[in-house]
Every structure is written in structure tokens, then in C-alpha cells.
Amino acid sequence: MSEDNKVTAEVRTQFGKGFARRLRAAGQIPAVLYGHGTEPVHLALPGHQVALLIRRANALLELTADGKDHLALVKDVQKDPVRQIIEHIDLLVVKKGEKVAVDVPVVVVGEPFAGTIANLDATTVSLEVLATNIPQNIEVDVEGLEDGTHITAADLKLPQGATLVTEPETLVVAVSVPAATLAAEDEIAEADAEVAAEQSEESAEAAE
């Protein structure tokens, strides 16, 4: 855990859209903390700090609220669809040594064989992993892979201690020749066939 993940929050007792707007105007983010059989706790988080932390998927916060310390996993971030302002955050209480189910982003690295592209079919995979050891992403190396290569969830290299929750046969990456390239090749082939047919006709006429 990094010192940057330490967040001091305020417990809030007022609710409603109007109060939430005032919180956001004051640079804070409304949030709720729940889990492990505890009553939900409504919080106000420091907006700028938390906005930076949640750029990372499945951010884990060392939260202090009302004199109590909590380890909290960011489970859901609600944003205004137009302005992209963070409107609310759901936080899940977790314990050190506990495993959690999370969706982890998939990142493609490397370049496939010349003339092909790597299509990312699954942008995330679900894993069960220690709450304190959630990977930032899962890398898929496509260096030199040829047309027709398929990489499934079962082929992924997972961090030590992580268990795959996504169905193993789920297609993650497929390497293929771009459709535009295939269409261009078909057009060239058709043109070549037309030229060959014309030459054949000319030869036949000349022979007559």
C-alpha cells in the first residue's frame, strides 16, 4: 500500500441531491462505505485526491473516517454522462488476507505479424485475487502472432495467487487481417482476372 492511498473522509448525516451538489461544489465527493455485515456509512471524500486515485481500476483506499480505519475497495464510480463529473462512489470494506472478485482491464502489448491487427474482444477479465494484491491490468503479448491466432482467458498469464473467474474459453484477443485489406486484395484479384480474360479474348480473335 502506498502513502498516497491514505484518505481522510468525513462522515455525513445529510442526504439528497441538493446536499450532494453542495458537497461537489465544495470539492468533495459523496460516497457510501459498506460490507462485512456493517451498516452503510455515508461519507464525503476529498475530491481531487480521490479523483486521481480512481484513475486506476479497482483502487484500494486506506480510509480514515470518524476516527476509525478501513480498507476500502472502489466498487462503483457514478459520473455525469455529459460533464464526466464524479457524482458518487461506492466503497466496499475489505480485510487484509481476504480475496475479492474484481474485473481487471486487459492490455495488448507488442505488434502482431505484418499486415495483421490484434482485436481485443474482452476488455476485462474477472479474477479472484487478494484485496491487497489486485493487478492494475493483465497484459497480452501479441508480438509476431499471425492471422487466425486466438487467445482465450485460459491462455492469460495471471498474477501469483489469482484465480480466473471468467469462463476459460472466453475469447480475449483475435489476430486477423483487416477487412479493408482483404477487400483491396479481392479488388486486385478481380481486376487481374478481368485483364487476363480480356487478353485471352484478344488472343483468340488474333488467332482467327
Buried (B, 14 or more C-beta within 10 A) or exposed (E): EEEEBEBEBEEBEEEEEEBBEEBBEEEBBBBBBBBEEEEEBBBBBBBEBBBEBBEBBBBBBBBEBEEEEBBBBBBEBEEEEEEEEBBBBBBBBBEEEEBBEBBBBBEBEEEBBEEBBBBBEBEBBBBEBBBBEBBEBBBBEBEEBEEEBBBBBEEBEBEEEBEBBBEEEBEBBBBBBEEEEEEEEEEEEEEEEEEEEEEEEEEEEEEE
